[in-house]
Amino acid sequence: RTEGAWRCPVIVIAPCGGYRPGLGPFHAQTFESVLAHVPGIDVVMPDSRFTTTVLLGFDNRLRVQAEALDWSLADCSPLLQFELGGRGGFTAEVAGTYGDPVVRGHMRAREFAFGGFVFGDLETDFELDVDLMGVHFQHTNATKNESRFALDGGFLDFRKDAFAAGGTLDLQRLTLADFYRVFHYDGDERYEPYQGEVTGKAELKYTMDYPGDLPNGTLRVDLELAVPEVDLDGYHFKDGRFTGGFRWLDHTAGYRGAELSIERLTLRKGRGTLSVSGRMRQQGALDLVVLGDAIAARDTEPLHARFAGLEGTLALTGSVKGTASKPRADLELVGTGFVLSGRPIGDGRMYVKLTDKDDPWVAEALKWKPGAPPENAACGLAREGLARGSWPADPPLHTSEGPLPRLDQPMAWVVCGQALEGRIVVDTMIGRTLVSPIRGRIAWSEIDIDTFLPSGGRRGPFHGRVSGAVTLRDGALMQPETLAGDLQLSKVEAGQLGFELRNQGPLAVEFDRGSFDVKSAVLVGSGSRLAITGGGSMREGLALSVDGTVDLGLLSTLSH
């Protein structure tokens, strides 16, 4: 008759189970099974066991003792709107007088859950306030997998037609993996690259129905933490410190319903330091300052993986804006005292910007003639590469919310500047995907190629210089067979054991997805002249043609 417009929620509590005395011929029947077969009715079967002893004195004294050896917290759920979970036991005692009772006890629980968040195993003493509107927990010990922590001065307060809870959390060891498990982020690929552990203190307070609270309440946390070890997306740090605060205004909205204040975050990397300060506002809006000082190149994972013998130090300054899902970073990176395999190679300075197609600074490149940015345009080829570029998106992330795209739209690191005392000029963008798509140009001038080559051994030292540039129009760094562009060498000089070769005119090579075509290449020197034409591919091999004259002494040198 109401077409489902009216609701009348009712909870009926009744004895249940068969083999009950007094039921006569029906003693072996369970009548709750009738309700279990009615659509829309939920039947909940408590499974806790209690033992209670009651002593009532005629001199206004009372004493009640209760014990539960196997207790399901779900049987006393919910607490306000929060579901409780876990199993354990407790002992409780009511003592004193009828007008002034004292209620205290001890409880333990495995996999204790509050509001759906599983905090682990805990054990604590408790005492109810005189007006029975609050509970205090002087000291609570808790464990969760590899983590150990304690809560001092814990309390629950139900006064003022509102709810408050809090205490001082002593983190003896909290792994980020266990923290993720509490909030059901374990297995969430958004957080898996960020692992480590923290210790320290956290002042907690949660309120509901207080002034300023949203319907889901407010969690406030003041943090003073040590960070013994942490891995941040492939970068390892040690001996860190964090001071700041966290305010969760709506836990159902995830990080978008939270605010994070970072007074100080310092992380050590070898002898170097990375420092971050600032805040994240609601909806993930970022306003951060980043400083890095004296970070050794050998301690920087990507550099060490590619150049094992590289020494030198890095410093950086910059800011991070945008949002947590679409950050925009502006960084200046300075490298000093670079040495590769014992050979000095100079200093460098790079401008690094993490950005996206919506950035007006990037979108401006769409107004330019393709491949010809204005001469005064900073990072012109990199900006155009991002503005006009297109590449496949990474597979979706597996998250606690289901499959989600890794990025809302294509993003890239814009890298431009100089290195090796200005002898290398970079104007490139590297896409923020697993395969690292790359567009732009890298030019070099008077580079000693013997710096980057092993010694000549018995054949004597190899020496040479090269100047030129490579332009990349398509493809990805992690998939070299997909790269497309051209290589122009204006100067090539190489020699060993008195034989010298140099280019006669520019060397030009075009390459496209695993194949290449030599447009011009003439090398002369030591009585030899070589003109090379043709091309090749990774699938079909080489198809080069070499014309000219060769000094037989050169062949003898090469054969050694």
Order of alpha helices (4+ residues) and beta strands (2+ residues): alpha-beta-beta-beta-beta-beta-beta-beta-beta-alpha-beta-beta-beta-beta-beta-beta-alpha-beta-beta-beta-alpha-alpha-beta-beta-beta-beta-beta-beta-beta-beta-beta-beta-beta-beta-beta-alpha
